[in-house]
Amino acid sequence: MGDNLLSRTEARRVATLAELDAGTQVRLGQFFTPERAARLIASMPALPESGVLRVLDPGAGVGSLSAALVERVLAHAPNITVEVTVVEVDPRVVPQLRATMADCETTATRVHRRVSTKVIVGDFIESSVGLLAKQVLRGPFDIVLMNPPYAKLGAGSPHRHALAAYGVDCPNLYAAFMTLGTGALTAGGQLVAITPRSFANGPYFERFRKHLLSSITIDRIHTFESRSAVFSDAGVLQESIVLAGTRKGKQGRVVLSRSVGHTDDARESVVPYEAIVLPDDPHRFLRVVADETHGRVSEVMAQMPATLEDLGLGVSTGRVVDFRVRESLRDAPVQGCAPLIYPGNLKDGMVVWPKEIHKAQGFAVASETQRKSLMPPGCYVLVKRFSAKEERRRIVAAVWDPRTMGQVSVAFENHLNVFHRAGEGVDRALALGLSLWLNSSLVDQFFRTFSGHTQVNATDLRSLRFPTHDELVRLGEGRTPELPGQSEIDELVAGLAKRRSEIA
């Protein structure tokens, strides 16, 4: 390890991490930024040629992000004076944070430069909302760098209520920090944050996502391919990204970069803004098109003409929540029971029922409410809501086919998404074509552009584009639910896409 400002800060980080209680870290959502990750994050904001640069680092830990930015300014921006404000809630970490800030000032003095620092010991959310904000945080700031805490905010949380009064719903501490950090920026100021990728899609973060994208314009997104590499010494398994954006900036091109972890060289590409946030997307998903392959996939998907609504289809989660109806569960199908289908019943595009999966295979209707949990006889396309790590695809689809299962009402468990037509079955050829489409590598790769986890929500599926009704029917005609090999599926879908591009 070299003897420079950031390496000295890294030594403090490692020493502090070794002394902290793991349980308290989890409660605070506390994960400190490693040296190489800090340098990457600090490299993202543009620096002015001269003047005073006001920097805010909330949830600062030992001050790694601030130290990385100060080191960069001292090396490459000789005409800038830096004023750094750091906020940290954990008093056990504050002595090391103060040491880093003093090191920043001393290092600057040695090279005849000026860096001033301010350490605020307290809760960043409380320091940012209400009257206290005017007393503590003397914004606005030119740059906000953050590695915010990763912890859920319950519906009754005072912090969540405070943010609701601020005008946005934040289900996680990192979303709250990003919201308040953005609000602390001056017009043209820059936010750079390393966070889980989970906010990029799905209904859970939709209100936050809309607020964020109405406040800043994205300049760059960096994705780490390894879930655990960045915070390996802190036990974080979530996929992380670094997002850089400008408050009240202009939409233009977005730099996308990708590396396995924080110690690897990044691969970069540049895409139009509308490739990241589709202009007509009501959910405002972030689509992280990390390379040329994903870019081509997005272009092909953009040519698809139909939405689920255009196809006359809907998708919803299975109606049976098994732990709430234990009295109606039967280990094996018996007289009077409806088939009960779990994700484990899906195999190679088909539903295998009954099947030994250590789950109930029968659903005995004991009340009118439970009867409403059944779907009427018909053909349905099922997609697992959670794919196993060993599965090649994120989207795993299969067809419930009454030709083999019988014209019976059926119960679908809540860990399945169900494609239907107004609560009833789907035309068989359409269902078989839709299953082929969903199981294609094209759809899987596109899904990965906006989802960094293995969960597939109904909202995610509604956001997809599809071929026309007739094209899907032609895909499915003459087929059975059993899927052909992946290469054959992909050839069929590629042929459809090629014909579609010729039409376009």
C-alpha positions as CSV (number, residue, x, y, z in Angstrom):
1,M,0.0,0.0,0.0
2,G,1.4,3.4,-1.0
3,D,1.8,6.3,1.4
4,N,-0.7,8.8,0.0
5,L,-3.9,10.4,1.4
6,L,-6.3,7.7,0.2
7,S,-4.0,4.8,1.2
8,R,-3.8,6.2,4.7
9,T,-7.6,6.5,4.7
10,E,-7.9,2.9,3.5
11,A,-5.8,1.8,6.5
12,R,-8.2,3.6,8.8
13,R,-11.2,1.9,7.0
14,V,-9.7,-1.6,7.5
15,A,-8.8,-1.0,11.1
16,T,-12.3,0.5,11.9
17,L,-14.1,-2.4,10.1
18,A,-12.2,-4.9,12.3
19,E,-13.4,-3.3,15.4
20,L,-17.1,-2.8,14.6
21,D,-19.9,-5.0,15.8
22,A,-21.5,-6.9,12.8
23,G,-25.0,-6.6,14.3
24,T,-24.8,-2.8,14.7
25,Q,-23.4,-2.5,11.1
26,V,-26.5,-4.4,9.8
27,R,-28.8,-2.2,11.8
28,L,-27.2,1.0,10.5
29,G,-26.9,-0.4,7.0
30,Q,-23.2,0.5,7.3
31,F,-20.7,-0.6,4.6
32,F,-17.5,1.3,4.1
33,T,-16.1,2.1,0.6
34,P,-12.8,0.3,-0.4
35,E,-9.9,2.4,-1.8
36,R,-10.3,1.4,-5.4
37,A,-14.1,1.9,-5.4
38,A,-13.6,5.3,-3.7
39,R,-11.2,6.4,-6.4
40,L,-13.6,5.2,-9.2
41,I,-16.5,7.2,-7.6
42,A,-14.4,10.3,-7.1
43,S,-13.3,10.2,-10.7
44,M,-16.8,10.7,-12.1
45,P,-17.8,14.3,-11.3
46,A,-16.5,17.0,-13.6
47,L,-14.3,19.5,-11.9
48,P,-14.4,23.3,-12.5
49,E,-11.3,25.0,-13.7
50,S,-11.2,27.4,-10.7
51,G,-13.1,28.7,-7.7
52,V,-14.5,27.1,-4.6
53,L,-15.8,23.5,-4.8
54,R,-18.4,22.7,-2.1
55,V,-18.6,19.0,-1.4
56,L,-21.0,17.0,0.8
57,D,-20.3,13.4,1.9
58,P,-23.3,12.0,3.9
59,G,-22.9,8.7,5.7
60,A,-19.1,9.4,5.3
61,G,-17.8,6.5,7.4
62,V,-14.0,7.1,7.7
63,G,-14.1,9.6,4.9
64,S,-12.9,7.5,1.9
65,L,-14.9,9.3,-0.7
66,S,-13.9,12.7,0.4
67,A,-10.3,11.8,0.6
68,A,-10.4,10.3,-2.9
69,L,-11.9,13.5,-4.3
70,V,-9.5,15.8,-2.4
71,E,-6.6,13.7,-3.7
72,R,-7.9,14.0,-7.2
73,V,-8.3,17.8,-6.9
74,L,-4.8,18.2,-5.4
75,A,-3.3,16.3,-8.3
76,H,-5.3,17.7,-11.3
77,A,-7.1,20.9,-10.4
78,P,-4.6,23.5,-9.0
79,N,-6.9,26.4,-9.1
80,I,-9.7,25.0,-6.9
81,T,-10.3,25.5,-3.2
82,V,-12.2,22.7,-1.6
83,E,-14.8,22.9,1.3
84,V,-15.8,19.5,2.5
85,T,-18.8,18.7,4.8
86,V,-19.1,15.2,6.1
87,V,-21.9,13.7,8.1
88,E,-21.7,10.5,10.1
89,V,-24.2,9.0,12.6
90,D,-22.0,6.4,14.3
91,P,-19.9,8.0,17.1
92,R,-17.5,5.0,17.1
93,V,-16.4,5.9,13.6
94,V,-16.1,9.7,14.1
95,P,-12.5,9.7,15.5
96,Q,-11.2,8.1,12.3
97,L,-13.3,10.4,10.2
98,R,-11.9,13.4,12.0
99,A,-8.4,12.0,11.4
100,T,-9.1,11.7,7.7
101,M,-10.4,15.2,7.4
102,A,-7.3,16.5,9.3
103,D,-5.2,14.5,6.9
104,C,-7.0,16.1,3.9
105,E,-6.2,19.6,5.3
106,T,-2.6,18.8,6.2
107,T,-1.9,17.2,2.8
108,A,-3.3,20.2,1.0
109,T,-1.2,22.6,3.1
110,R,2.0,20.7,2.2
111,V,1.4,21.5,-1.5
112,H,0.3,25.1,-0.8
113,R,-3.4,24.4,-1.4
114,R,-6.5,25.1,0.7
115,V,-8.9,22.4,1.9
116,S,-11.3,23.1,4.7
117,T,-13.5,20.5,6.4
118,K,-16.5,20.3,8.6
119,V,-17.6,17.2,10.5
120,I,-21.2,16.8,11.5
121,V,-22.0,14.0,14.0
122,G,-25.6,13.1,13.6
123,D,-28.4,11.7,11.5
124,F,-28.2,12.9,7.9
125,I,-32.0,12.7,7.4
126,E,-32.7,14.7,10.5
127,S,-30.0,17.2,9.5
128,S,-31.6,17.6,6.1
129,V,-35.3,17.9,6.8
130,G,-37.1,20.8,8.5
131,L,-35.6,23.6,10.6
132,L,-32.5,21.6,11.6
133,A,-31.3,21.7,7.9
134,K,-30.8,25.4,8.0
135,Q,-28.8,25.2,11.2
136,V,-26.5,22.3,10.2
137,L,-26.2,21.8,6.4
138,R,-25.0,25.1,4.8
139,G,-25.8,24.2,1.2
140,P,-26.2,24.2,-1.6
141,F,-23.3,22.0,-2.7
142,D,-21.5,21.5,-6.0
143,I,-20.8,17.8,-5.6
144,V,-22.5,15.2,-3.4
145,L,-20.6,11.9,-3.1
146,M,-22.2,9.1,-1.2
147,N,-22.1,5.5,-0.2
148,P,-25.4,5.6,1.6
149,P,-26.6,3.0,4.2
150,Y,-28.5,0.0,2.9
151,A,-31.4,-0.7,5.2
152,K,-35.2,-0.8,4.7
153,L,-37.4,1.9,6.1
154,G,-40.7,0.5,7.4
155,A,-44.0,2.2,6.5
156,G,-44.2,3.6,10.0
157,S,-40.6,4.8,10.2
158,P,-40.2,8.5,11.2
159,H,-37.6,8.8,8.5
160,R,-40.0,7.6,5.9
161,H,-42.7,10.0,7.1
162,A,-40.1,12.8,7.0
163,L,-39.3,12.0,3.4
164,A,-43.0,11.8,2.5
165,A,-43.4,15.3,3.8
166,Y,-40.5,16.2,1.6
167,G,-42.6,15.0,-1.4
168,V,-41.3,11.5,-2.1
169,D,-41.6,7.9,-0.8
170,C,-38.3,6.2,0.1
171,P,-38.6,2.5,1.1
172,N,-34.9,2.3,1.9
173,L,-32.3,4.4,3.6
174,Y,-30.2,4.7,0.4
175,A,-33.1,6.1,-1.5
176,A,-33.7,8.6,1.3
177,F,-30.0,9.7,1.2
178,M,-30.1,10.0,-2.6
179,T,-33.3,12.1,-2.4
180,L,-31.8,14.5,0.2
181,G,-28.4,14.6,-1.5
182,T,-30.0,15.6,-4.7
183,G,-32.0,18.3,-2.9
184,A,-28.8,19.7,-1.4
185,L,-27.2,20.3,-4.9
186,T,-27.1,23.6,-6.6
187,A,-28.4,23.8,-10.2
188,G,-25.7,22.1,-12.3
189,G,-24.4,20.3,-9.2
190,Q,-23.5,16.6,-9.4
191,L,-24.6,13.6,-7.5
192,V,-22.4,10.4,-7.5
193,A,-23.7,7.5,-5.4
194,I,-22.9,3.8,-5.1
195,T,-26.0,1.9,-4.3
196,P,-27.8,-1.5,-4.8
197,R,-29.2,-1.8,-8.3
198,S,-32.6,-2.7,-6.9
199,F,-34.1,0.8,-7.3
200,A,-33.7,0.6,-11.1
201,N,-37.0,-1.3,-11.7
202,G,-40.1,-2.7,-10.1
203,P,-43.0,-1.0,-8.3
204,Y,-41.3,-0.8,-4.8
205,F,-39.1,2.1,-5.8
206,E,-41.3,3.6,-8.5
207,R,-42.2,6.8,-6.7
208,F,-38.6,7.4,-5.7
209,R,-37.4,6.6,-9.2
210,K,-39.7,9.2,-10.7
211,H,-38.7,11.8,-8.2
212,L,-35.0,11.1,-8.8
213,L,-35.3,11.3,-12.6
214,S,-37.3,14.5,-12.4
215,S,-34.5,16.0,-10.3
216,I,-31.3,14.9,-12.0
217,T,-30.2,13.9,-15.5
218,I,-28.0,10.7,-15.6
219,D,-24.5,11.2,-16.9
220,R,-22.9,7.9,-16.2
221,I,-23.7,4.4,-14.7
222,H,-21.1,1.9,-13.7
223,T,-22.1,-1.7,-13.1
224,F,-20.2,-4.3,-11.1
225,E,-20.6,-7.8,-12.6
226,S,-19.8,-9.5,-9.3
227,R,-22.4,-9.2,-6.5
228,S,-19.9,-9.6,-3.7
229,A,-16.6,-8.2,-5.0
230,V,-17.0,-4.5,-4.0
231,F,-17.9,-5.0,-0.3
232,S,-16.5,-8.5,0.1
233,D,-15.1,-7.7,3.6
234,A,-18.5,-6.4,4.7
235,G,-20.6,-9.4,3.5
236,V,-22.7,-7.5,1.0
237,L,-24.2,-9.7,-1.7
238,Q,-26.4,-7.2,-3.6
239,E,-25.4,-6.1,-7.1
240,S,-24.1,-2.6,-6.9
241,I,-24.0,0.3,-9.4
242,V,-22.5,3.8,-9.3
243,L,-24.8,6.4,-10.7
244,A,-23.6,9.9,-11.6
245,G,-26.1,12.7,-12.5
246,T,-26.5,16.5,-12.7
247,R,-29.2,18.5,-11.1
248,K,-31.3,20.2,-13.8
249,G,-28.9,18.9,-16.5
250,K,-29.7,18.4,-20.1
251,Q,-30.4,14.9,-21.5
252,G,-27.8,13.8,-24.0
253,R,-25.4,10.8,-24.0
254,V,-24.8,8.5,-21.1
255,V,-21.5,6.8,-20.4
256,L,-21.9,3.2,-19.4
257,S,-19.0,1.3,-17.8
258,R,-18.7,-2.2,-16.4
259,S,-16.2,-4.1,-14.4
260,V,-16.2,-7.4,-12.5
261,G,-15.3,-5.7,-9.2
262,H,-13.8,-2.5,-8.0
263,T,-10.2,-3.6,-8.6
264,D,-10.7,-4.3,-12.4
265,D,-10.3,-1.9,-15.3
266,A,-13.7,-0.8,-16.7
267,R,-15.1,-1.3,-20.2
268,E,-17.0,1.7,-21.5
269,S,-19.6,2.5,-24.1
270,V,-21.8,5.6,-24.8
271,V,-25.5,5.4,-25.5
272,P,-28.3,7.9,-26.0
273,Y,-30.3,9.0,-22.9
274,E,-33.5,7.4,-24.2
275,A,-31.8,4.0,-24.3
276,I,-31.5,4.2,-20.5
277,V,-34.9,5.8,-19.7
278,L,-37.4,5.1,-22.4
279,P,-39.4,8.3,-23.1
280,D,-42.8,6.4,-23.1
281,D,-42.1,4.2,-20.0
282,P,-44.6,5.1,-17.3
283,H,-42.6,3.3,-14.7
284,R,-39.3,5.1,-15.4
285,F,-37.2,1.9,-15.3
286,L,-33.4,2.4,-15.7
287,R,-32.2,0.1,-18.4
288,V,-28.5,-0.4,-17.9
289,V,-27.3,-1.3,-21.4
290,A,-23.7,-2.2,-20.5
291,D,-22.2,-3.3,-23.8
292,E,-22.9,-3.5,-27.6
293,T,-24.7,-6.8,-27.2
294,H,-27.2,-5.3,-24.8
295,G,-27.5,-2.3,-27.0
296,R,-28.5,-4.4,-30.0
297,V,-30.9,-6.3,-27.8
298,S,-32.6,-3.1,-26.8
299,E,-32.8,-1.9,-30.4
300,V,-34.5,-5.2,-31.4
301,M,-37.0,-5.0,-28.5
302,A,-37.8,-1.4,-29.3
303,Q,-39.0,-2.5,-32.7
304,M,-41.6,-4.9,-31.2
305,P,-45.0,-3.2,-31.8
306,A,-47.2,-4.7,-29.0
307,T,-47.8,-4.2,-25.3
308,L,-49.6,-6.7,-23.2
309,E,-52.6,-4.5,-23.4
310,D,-52.4,-4.5,-27.2
311,L,-52.5,-8.3,-27.0
312,G,-55.5,-8.2,-24.8
313,L,-53.6,-10.0,-22.0
314,G,-52.9,-9.3,-18.4
315,V,-50.4,-10.7,-15.9
316,S,-50.8,-11.0,-12.2
317,T,-49.3,-13.0,-9.3
318,G,-50.8,-16.4,-8.4
319,R,-53.8,-16.0,-6.0
320,V,-52.9,-18.7,-3.5
321,V,-50.6,-17.7,-0.6
322,D,-50.1,-21.1,0.9
323,F,-49.2,-20.2,4.5
324,R,-52.6,-18.4,4.8
325,V,-54.6,-21.4,3.7
326,R,-52.8,-24.3,5.3
327,E,-56.1,-26.0,6.1
328,S,-56.8,-26.3,2.4
329,L,-53.5,-27.8,1.3
330,R,-53.2,-31.4,0.4
331,D,-49.9,-33.3,-0.1
332,A,-51.4,-35.2,-3.0
333,P,-54.3,-34.6,-5.2
334,V,-57.5,-36.1,-3.9
335,Q,-61.1,-36.1,-5.0
336,G,-62.6,-32.6,-4.9
337,C,-59.2,-30.9,-4.9
338,A,-58.0,-28.4,-7.5
339,P,-54.4,-28.8,-8.8
340,L,-52.1,-26.5,-6.9
341,I,-49.1,-25.3,-9.0
342,Y,-45.8,-24.1,-7.6
343,P,-42.7,-22.9,-9.4
344,G,-41.2,-26.3,-8.8
345,N,-43.9,-27.8,-11.1
346,L,-42.4,-26.0,-14.1
347,K,-40.0,-27.9,-16.2
348,D,-38.8,-27.3,-19.8
349,G,-41.8,-25.2,-20.7
350,M,-44.4,-27.6,-19.3
351,V,-46.2,-27.9,-16.0
352,V,-45.5,-31.3,-14.4
353,W,-48.3,-32.1,-12.0
354,P,-48.5,-33.8,-9.6
355,K,-44.7,-33.7,-8.8
356,E,-42.7,-34.6,-5.7
357,I,-41.4,-31.1,-4.7
358,H,-42.1,-31.2,-1.0
359,K,-45.0,-28.9,-1.6
360,A,-48.7,-29.4,-1.5
361,Q,-50.2,-30.6,-4.9
362,G,-53.8,-30.2,-4.0
363,F,-56.0,-27.3,-3.0
364,A,-59.3,-28.2,-1.2
365,V,-61.8,-25.4,-1.5
366,A,-63.4,-24.8,1.8
367,S,-65.1,-21.4,1.3
368,E,-66.3,-19.0,-1.3
369,T,-63.3,-16.8,-0.7
370,Q,-61.0,-19.8,-1.5
371,R,-63.0,-20.6,-4.6
372,K,-62.2,-17.2,-5.9
373,S,-58.5,-18.2,-5.7
374,L,-59.0,-20.6,-8.5
375,M,-58.5,-19.8,-12.2
376,P,-61.2,-21.2,-14.5
377,P,-60.3,-24.0,-17.0
378,G,-58.1,-22.8,-19.8
379,C,-54.6,-22.3,-21.1
380,Y,-52.2,-20.1,-19.0
381,V,-48.6,-19.0,-19.3
382,L,-46.7,-19.1,-16.0
383,V,-43.5,-17.3,-15.1
384,K,-41.5,-17.9,-12.0
385,R,-41.2,-14.9,-9.8
386,F,-37.9,-16.1,-8.4
387,S,-35.4,-17.9,-10.5
388,A,-32.8,-20.2,-9.0
389,K,-29.1,-19.1,-9.2
390,E,-28.3,-22.2,-11.2
391,E,-30.9,-21.4,-13.9
392,R,-29.5,-20.0,-17.1
393,R,-32.4,-17.5,-17.6
394,R,-34.0,-15.0,-15.3
395,I,-37.4,-15.4,-17.0
396,V,-38.5,-19.0,-16.8
397,A,-41.9,-19.6,-18.5
398,A,-44.2,-22.6,-19.0
399,V,-47.7,-23.4,-20.2
400,W,-50.5,-24.9,-18.2
401,D,-52.2,-26.8,-21.0
402,P,-55.7,-28.2,-20.5
403,R,-55.1,-30.7,-23.3
404,T,-52.9,-32.7,-21.0
405,M,-54.1,-31.4,-17.6
406,G,-57.8,-31.5,-18.3
407,Q,-60.5,-28.9,-18.3
408,V,-60.3,-28.2,-14.6
409,S,-60.1,-25.1,-12.4
410,V,-56.6,-24.6,-11.2
411,A,-54.8,-22.8,-8.3
412,F,-51.5,-21.0,-8.9
413,E,-49.3,-20.3,-5.9
414,N,-48.2,-16.7,-5.2
415,H,-44.6,-17.3,-6.4
416,L,-45.8,-17.5,-10.0
417,N,-46.8,-14.8,-12.4
418,V,-49.8,-15.8,-14.5
419,F,-50.6,-14.5,-18.0
420,H,-54.4,-14.5,-18.7
421,R,-57.1,-12.9,-20.6
422,A,-59.4,-10.9,-18.3
423,G,-58.9,-13.6,-15.6
424,E,-59.6,-16.5,-17.9
425,G,-57.5,-18.7,-20.2
426,V,-55.5,-17.7,-23.3
427,D,-55.8,-19.1,-26.8
428,R,-53.5,-22.1,-26.9
429,A,-51.4,-21.1,-29.9
430,L,-50.9,-17.7,-28.5
431,A,-49.9,-19.1,-25.1
432,L,-47.4,-21.5,-26.7
433,G,-45.9,-18.6,-28.8
434,L,-45.8,-16.4,-25.8
435,S,-43.9,-19.0,-23.8
436,L,-41.3,-19.4,-26.6
437,W,-40.9,-15.6,-26.7
438,L,-40.4,-15.3,-23.0
439,N,-37.9,-18.2,-22.9
440,S,-35.7,-16.7,-25.5
441,S,-32.2,-15.3,-24.9
442,L,-33.4,-12.0,-26.4
443,V,-35.9,-11.4,-23.7
444,D,-33.6,-12.7,-21.0
445,Q,-30.8,-10.3,-22.0
446,F,-33.2,-7.4,-22.3
447,F,-34.6,-8.1,-18.9
448,R,-31.1,-8.0,-17.4
449,T,-30.7,-4.4,-18.8
450,F,-33.2,-3.1,-16.2
451,S,-33.1,-5.8,-13.4
452,G,-30.1,-6.7,-11.4
453,H,-31.7,-9.5,-9.3
454,T,-33.4,-12.8,-9.8
455,Q,-36.9,-11.6,-8.9
456,V,-39.4,-11.1,-11.8
457,N,-42.3,-8.9,-10.9
458,A,-45.6,-8.7,-12.8
459,T,-44.8,-5.0,-13.3
460,D,-41.5,-6.0,-15.0
461,L,-43.4,-8.3,-17.4
462,R,-45.9,-5.6,-18.2
463,S,-43.1,-3.3,-19.2
464,L,-41.9,-5.7,-22.0
465,R,-42.5,-5.2,-25.7
466,F,-44.0,-8.1,-27.7
467,P,-44.5,-9.2,-31.3
468,T,-48.0,-8.9,-32.7
469,H,-50.8,-11.3,-31.7
470,D,-50.5,-13.0,-35.1
471,E,-46.7,-13.3,-34.9
472,L,-47.0,-15.0,-31.5
473,V,-49.7,-17.3,-32.8
474,R,-47.5,-18.4,-35.7
475,L,-44.7,-19.1,-33.2
476,G,-46.9,-21.4,-31.2
477,E,-48.9,-23.1,-34.0
478,G,-48.5,-26.9,-34.1
479,R,-46.3,-27.0,-31.0
480,T,-46.6,-28.6,-27.6
481,P,-45.6,-26.8,-24.3
482,E,-42.3,-28.8,-24.2
483,L,-39.6,-26.3,-25.2
484,P,-37.1,-27.1,-28.0
485,G,-33.5,-26.5,-27.3
486,Q,-32.3,-23.0,-26.5
487,S,-30.6,-22.6,-29.9
488,E,-33.8,-23.5,-31.7
489,I,-35.9,-21.0,-29.6
490,D,-33.4,-18.3,-30.3
491,E,-33.4,-19.0,-34.1
492,L,-37.2,-18.8,-34.2
493,V,-37.2,-15.5,-32.3
494,A,-34.3,-14.2,-34.4
495,G,-36.2,-15.0,-37.6
496,L,-39.3,-13.2,-36.2
497,A,-37.1,-10.2,-35.2
498,K,-35.5,-10.1,-38.7
499,R,-38.9,-10.0,-40.4
500,R,-40.0,-7.3,-38.0
501,S,-36.9,-5.1,-38.8
502,E,-37.6,-5.5,-42.5
503,I,-41.1,-4.4,-41.9
504,A,-39.9,-1.4,-39.9
